[in-house]
Amino acid sequence: MILITLKELLLKKDMTISELSRLTGMSRSTITLIRDNKTKNIDFDSIDKLCRILSCKPGDFIEYIDKEEKGK
């Protein structure tokens, strides 16, 4: 299972969705869907924009959790 931890990263960076939207050119609704783990996919261009603006790597807000391990 892929988990997006953008919410936590935004809190660490003290950044709002509105500010991130303005800086990336991505819509607020797209960022909200990503932040809330309600998107089915994220394209590489969006990941690139988020990493550039947040000065981070994809692994800083994308986490893999093994469903089988989680249940144990």
N, C-alpha and C positions, 0 to 999 in steps of 0.2 A: 504494500500500500504506500502510495506517495502522499506525504503530508506537507502542506505549505505552511511555513511559520513566518510569513510576512508580517503578520500582526505584531509578533514579538520584536521583529527587527525594526519595524516602524517606531515602536515604543522606545527601543534602545537609541534610535537615531533622533528621537523627539520630532518626528515628522508626521504630518497629517496626510490623509488620502488626497485632499485637495492640492496640497503642495507637491506631492509626488506626481499627481496627474499633470500639473502645470509644467513640472520639470521634465517629465518623460514624453509628454504629448499623448499619453494613453488616457482613455476616458475614465472618469471616476467609477462608472459601473463595472468596467473591466477590472480595474484594480480591486474593487470591493469583492467581486467574484473570486479573484485570485486569493485575496486576503482571507476570505471566509471558506476556502476549500470547496467552492461550489462550481468550479470550472472543470470541464472535462480534459482540457489541454491548454498548454501555454506554448506559444511559438518562440523560437530562438531569438527573434528580434525583440520580443517583450522581455525575455530573460536578460538579454544584453543591455537593454535600457535600464532595467531595474538594478542590475549589477553596477553599471556605470554611475548612475545617480546615487545609489546607496553605498558606493565604494565597498563592494562585497563580492563574494563568489557565489555561484548558484547553490552550493552546499550550505551557505549561511541561511537560506530560507526554503530550501527543498530538502526534505528528509525522507528516507526510505525506512519503513517499518514492516518487518516480515509478519504477516498476519498469523502464520502458524506459531511463531515465537511469542507474539503478543498474547495469544490465548493460553500459553503455558504458565 
